[in-house]
Amino acid sequence: MKPDIHPDYHTITIIMTDGTTYETRSTYGKAGDSMRLEVDRKSHPAWTGGNKQLQDVGQLSRFNKRFANISIGKNPE
């Protein structure tokens, strides 16, 4: 490995959206800095199961809308 090419790995404080904190090691900022999260597992619907639903507006929804009334029966042989 080449010497002196890796970033400094030090302790920082993470501040969650509800104000709780914990220490971890990171390359973010300088030693002793703090990182305030805007989104975390305590507030994001992906983890909390919130009532917001993702809207499918892609090709799959267009396909399903176009072919919703087609039923596929057994193959006549």
Residue pairs with C-beta under 8 A, 6 or more apart in sequence:
7 27
8 27
8 30
8 31
9 25
9 26
9 27
10 25
10 26
10 27
10 30
10 31
10 32
11 23
11 24
11 25
11 26
11 31
11 32
12 23
12 24
12 25
12 26
12 28
12 29
12 31
12 32
12 33
12 34
12 35
13 21
13 22
13 23
13 32
13 33
13 34
13 35
14 21
14 22
14 23
14 24
14 34
14 35
14 37
15 21
15 34
15 35
15 36
15 37
16 22
16 37
16 40
16 42
17 37
17 38
17 39
17 40
17 42
17 43
18 42
18 43
21 34
26 35
28 35
29 35
41 47
41 48
42 48
44 50
45 51
45 52
